[in-house]
Amino acid sequence: MTRHRRLLRLVRDTGRYRTDEEAARVLTAVLTHLGPQLSGDERRDLAAVLPERARAVLTARLPLPAPVSAPAFVEAVAETLGTSLAAARWDASSVLVTLAGSAGSGLTARLLARLPRGYALLFGRPDLTVAA
């Protein structure tokens, strides 16, 4: 089984999608919108753990000057997939939880440190903030 097919199977199992095609559609949508949110070492290191096809989707668009909020990210995924916000949250989380498993806790923590508050929940992590 190829690395890409293994990733699709993980997304399919996590999101409880009926087919690999549905998992691929969701994976592509989430990676398309995640890529521009990341830059520098985090973007490079996440791309390195992805199979070639997924890496190409993640890195196809240039990074934004600053990442968008988690709700705006979910809205973009919803628009791309033509689904509700609730369905898009499920889809985004299904992919991001899978990526967190592939990336490991160190890289996931670095990704979350670069993204605005709210992304942690999408990655299946508690959204904790440090008290001042």
C-alpha positions as CSV (number, residue, x, y, z in Angstrom):
1,M,0.0,0.0,0.0
2,T,1.4,3.4,-1.0
3,R,2.0,6.2,1.6
4,H,-0.8,8.2,0.0
5,R,-3.3,5.4,0.1
6,R,-2.4,4.8,3.8
7,L,-3.0,8.5,4.5
8,L,-6.4,8.3,2.8
9,R,-7.3,5.2,4.8
10,L,-6.4,7.0,8.0
11,V,-8.5,10.0,7.1
12,R,-11.3,7.7,5.9
13,D,-11.3,5.8,9.2
14,T,-11.0,9.0,11.4
15,G,-13.7,10.8,9.5
16,R,-15.8,7.7,9.0
17,Y,-16.1,8.4,5.3
18,R,-17.7,5.8,3.0
19,T,-15.1,5.8,0.3
20,D,-11.5,6.7,-0.4
21,E,-12.7,9.2,-2.9
22,E,-14.7,11.1,-0.3
23,A,-11.6,11.0,2.1
24,A,-9.4,12.3,-0.8
25,R,-11.8,15.2,-1.5
26,V,-11.8,16.2,2.2
27,L,-8.0,15.8,2.5
28,T,-7.4,17.9,-0.6
29,A,-9.7,20.7,0.6
30,V,-8.2,20.8,4.1
31,L,-4.6,20.8,2.8
32,T,-5.4,23.4,0.3
33,H,-6.5,25.8,3.0
34,L,-4.0,24.7,5.7
35,G,-0.9,25.2,3.5
36,P,-1.2,29.0,3.2
37,Q,-1.6,29.2,7.0
38,L,1.9,27.8,7.6
39,S,5.3,29.1,6.7
40,G,9.0,28.4,7.5
41,D,10.2,25.3,9.2
42,E,6.8,24.2,10.3
43,R,5.4,24.1,6.7
44,R,8.6,22.4,5.5
45,D,8.6,19.8,8.3
46,L,4.9,19.0,7.9
47,A,5.3,18.7,4.1
48,A,8.2,16.2,4.8
49,V,5.9,13.8,6.6
50,L,3.3,13.8,3.9
51,P,3.2,11.6,0.8
52,E,4.2,13.4,-2.4
53,R,0.6,14.0,-3.7
54,A,-0.5,15.5,-0.3
55,R,2.7,17.5,0.0
56,A,2.1,19.0,-3.4
57,V,-1.4,20.2,-2.3
58,L,-0.1,21.6,1.0
59,T,2.6,23.6,-0.7
60,A,0.8,24.7,-3.9
61,R,-0.2,28.1,-2.5
62,L,2.1,30.7,-1.1
63,P,1.9,31.3,2.7
64,L,-0.3,34.2,3.8
65,P,1.3,37.1,5.7
66,A,-0.6,35.9,8.8
67,P,-2.8,32.8,9.3
68,V,-6.6,33.3,9.4
69,S,-8.6,32.4,12.5
70,A,-9.8,28.9,13.0
71,P,-13.4,29.9,12.2
72,A,-12.4,31.5,9.0
73,F,-10.4,28.4,8.1
74,V,-13.4,26.2,8.7
75,E,-15.6,28.6,6.6
76,A,-13.1,28.3,3.7
77,V,-13.2,24.5,4.0
78,A,-17.0,24.6,4.1
79,E,-17.2,26.7,1.0
80,T,-14.8,24.5,-0.9
81,L,-16.7,21.3,0.0
82,G,-20.1,22.9,-0.3
83,T,-21.0,21.8,3.2
84,S,-22.3,23.3,6.5
85,L,-19.9,24.7,9.1
86,A,-20.6,21.7,11.3
87,A,-19.7,19.3,8.6
88,A,-16.6,21.3,7.7
89,R,-15.4,21.3,11.3
90,W,-15.8,17.5,11.3
91,D,-13.9,17.3,8.0
92,A,-11.1,19.7,9.0
93,S,-10.7,17.9,12.3
94,S,-10.7,14.4,10.7
95,V,-7.7,15.5,8.5
96,L,-5.9,17.5,11.1
97,V,-6.1,14.8,13.8
98,T,-4.7,12.4,11.2
99,L,-1.9,14.8,10.4
100,A,-1.1,15.3,14.1
101,G,-0.7,11.5,14.4
102,S,1.7,11.5,11.4
103,A,3.6,14.6,12.5
104,G,4.1,13.6,16.1
105,S,3.5,15.7,19.2
106,G,6.6,17.9,18.8
107,L,5.7,19.1,15.3
108,T,2.1,19.4,16.2
109,A,2.9,21.6,19.1
110,R,5.1,23.8,16.9
111,L,2.2,24.1,14.3
112,L,-0.2,25.1,17.0
113,A,2.2,27.7,18.4
114,R,2.2,29.4,14.9
115,L,-1.6,29.2,14.4
116,P,-4.2,31.4,16.1
117,R,-6.1,30.1,19.1
118,G,-8.9,27.7,18.1
119,Y,-6.9,25.4,15.9
120,A,-5.9,23.1,18.8
121,L,-9.4,21.7,19.0
122,L,-9.4,21.0,15.2
123,F,-6.1,19.0,15.8
124,G,-7.8,17.1,18.6
125,R,-5.9,18.9,21.3
126,P,-7.1,20.9,24.3
127,D,-7.2,24.6,23.6
128,L,-5.2,25.8,26.6
129,T,-3.9,29.3,27.1
130,V,-1.3,30.4,29.6
131,A,-2.7,32.7,32.3
132,A,-1.1,36.1,32.5
